[in-house]
């Protein structure tokens, strides 16, 4: 029996087949779900516009929202970091839904490089439709055979998929108590999954030693993800995602500098 969150997502997507297509997995996989796997929540939220707290309230309690995490229990800087990582995770996991696109169009910017990237993303979101961006996402990351970009650590570090960077990541995640979702078809070294893990560490949802964030970032994010975002800025298929690339590149650069100062 499906839980309420999964039913809500299927209704919002227009059916099981449509939900499967939007998040790039097979229809039978979605049909076999009783609830949305933890590793798919961000992608389903991005594809349907249904908030994660409604999709999996056991993982994202009603009081939790990426914009209003209690600052009593999490440092405000880490709250902001978690927001950035969660936003990047959502946009890398699936093309944004109409509701997410509307929220992006309302982003505010300031004079800082990151603020300017927010403003550029807001402008890009206001100038495109969800259907246009869905096609752009397909061309960039899926394609007929393969997309223009392959957002995996193994590919960027070795030129091939499912290589040693993935096995090393799995070993490090297992040591932190983060397990792969059963029957998950997306390797854990996908940029969206890594950003979601970093978001969970930043806001405290994923309990980990104090130095685990820096170790994960320096070993599994910093060596390649900035290049992915730079490639996104230059990709022939990118219009909306060019602005995503700029935001991601600038944010990862800030993270790299901050972690280097923390040593």
N, C-alpha and C positions, 0 to 999 in steps of 0.2 A: 504494500500500500504506500502511495506517495504521501510525503508530508506536505504541510500547507505551503512551505516555502517553494518547494519544487513545483507544485501546482500553480502557484502565482507566476513563476518564471515561464512555465510552458504557456500559460494564458497570454502573458505579455509578449512572448515571441511569436505567437500565432500557431502554436502546435509543437509537438515533439520534433518533427522533421526540421522545422524552421529553427528551433533552438539548437539542434545539433549542427545545422549548417552554419549558424552564426558563430558558434564557438569551435568550429572546425574539428568535430569528432563524429563518429558514426551514429546513425539513428538508433541502432540496437543498444549502444552504450547508454544513451539517455533513457531509453525504454526500460533498461534494467535498474536504473537508480530508484531507490526508495527515498533518498534525500540527496541534495547536491554535495558531492565530495568537497572536502575543505579546499583542495587545490584548484577547484573549478569555480569557487565562489566569486572571485574578482572578475573572471571572464564573463560569467553569467550576469553579474551586476552591470558590467560595461555593455553587454549585448542587449539587455532587456530594460535597464533603468530601474529595476527593482532593488531597493537598498539591501546591502548585505545583512543588516540586522533582521530583515524579514526573510531572507533566503535561508540563513542559518543562525537563528537567535541563540543557539547553544554556543556558537563560536563568537558571535558578535552581539552581546547583550543589548537590549533596547536602549540602555543609557549610553552605549558607545556609538560614536559617530566620528568619522575621520576628521571632521571640522571642529568637534567639541569634546575631544578627549579631556578628561579631568586633569587640570594642571596641578592639582594637589598631589597626585601620585606620579606624574611624569613631568620632567623638566620641559618648559615651554619650547626650548630649542629642539628637543627630541620630538615633541608634538609636531612642530613644523616639518622636521625631517620625515617623520612618518607620513604626513600628508603628501609630501612630494613623491616619496617612494610609492605610496598607494596610487597616486594619480598616474605615474609612469607605468605601474603594473597593470592598471586597468586599460590604458591605451595600447600597451604592447600585447595584452592578452586577446583583445578583440576590438573590432571597430566600435566606436562609441554609439550608444543608443541616442535617440532624439532627446531624451531628458538629460542625459549626460552632456550632450552637445550644447544644450541650452544653458546648463550650469557653467560650462567652460566659457561660453560667450560672455558671461558676467564676471569673469576673473578680473581682478584689479592688478595694476602694475605700479612700479615706482621707478626711480632713477637707477637702481642697482641693476647689474647684468641679469640677475635672476628675475627681478621685477619686470624688466624689459621683455624677457622671454615669456613671462606670464601674459603681458599685454599682447605680444605677437600671437600667442596661442589663442587668446580671446578673439582677436581679429580674424584669425584663420577659421575658428569655429563659427563665427557669425557670417562668414562668406561661403559656407559649404553646407550641403544637405547630408543627412545621415546616409542616404543611398550613395551619394558620390564618394563619401569617405569609406563606405563598406567596399566599394569597388577598388578604391585606392589601397585599402588594407590588403585585399586579395592580391593585387598585382605586386605589392611590396613583399608580403610575407608568405603567400601561399602559391599563387601562380598555377599555370598548367604544367605540372611537373615539379617546379620549384619557383619560389618568388625571387624578386630581385635581391632581397636581403635574407640571410639566415641568422636569426638572433640567438645563436647558441654559443656558449663559451668554447665548446670543443671545436666548432668550425673556425672561430676567430683565432684560436690559439694553435690549431694543428692543420686546418684546412679540410678536416673531415668531421663527420658527426659521430657522436657516441664514442669518443675516444677517452684517453686517460683523464683529461680535465673533468669529465663527467663522473668517472669512477672515484676520483679524489674528492669531488664535491659530495657525492653520496656518502662516502666514508665520514667526512667532516660533519655532515648533517645528522648522520646516525649517532655520532658521538654527542651531539647536542640534543638528541631525542626527537629529531624531526624526521619522520618516516615518509616514504613515498606512498601516495594513495594507491590502493589496490586497483589494478587494471588501468592505471593511468598511462596514457599513450604519449604524453608530452614529457620529454626528458627534463630533469630538474635544472639543467644548465640553461634553460630558456630564460631570456632576460626578464620576462614578466614574473616568472616564479622567483627568481633571485630578488627582484625588487619587492615582491610581496613578503618574502622572508625578512628582508632588511626592514621593511615597515613594521612587521610584527615585533622584531627585536627593539626597534626604536621606541615604540609605544608601550612595550611591556607585555603584549599579548603572548609573545614567545619568551618564556623565561630562559635566560642564558647567563653565563659568567660575564663579568664586567668587560673583559677584553675580547669577548666573542665577536662583537660587531666589527671591531677593527680587523680582527683576524680574517673573518669571512670576507669583508670588503677587500682587503689587501690581497687575499689569495684568489678570490673567485669573481670579483666585480671589477676592481681597478685595472687588472691587466688587459681588459678587452672592451668593456662596455662603453667607454668614452669613444672608442673607434667606431663602434656600432652607431652611436648617435651622430657622429660626424659623417659617416656614410649615409645616414638617413637624410641629413641636410643636403647632400649632393645627389641623392637618388633621382633618376629620371622620372620614376613613377610618383614621387612625393610632391604633394602640394600642402595639404593640411599637415601631413607627417613631417614636413620640413620644419615646421614650428615645434613639433614634438621633439625632433632631433636636437634643435637648439636648446630647448629647455633641459633635456636629458644631459647633453654635453656639459652645460654650465653647472648643473647641479652635481654631477659626478666630479667635476673639477673642484667644486667647493668641498665636497666630502673628502676627496683625496688630500686637499690641503689641511682640512680640520683634523683628520686622523694623523697626519704627519706631525702636527703641532702637539698632539696629545701624547706622543711617545715620551 
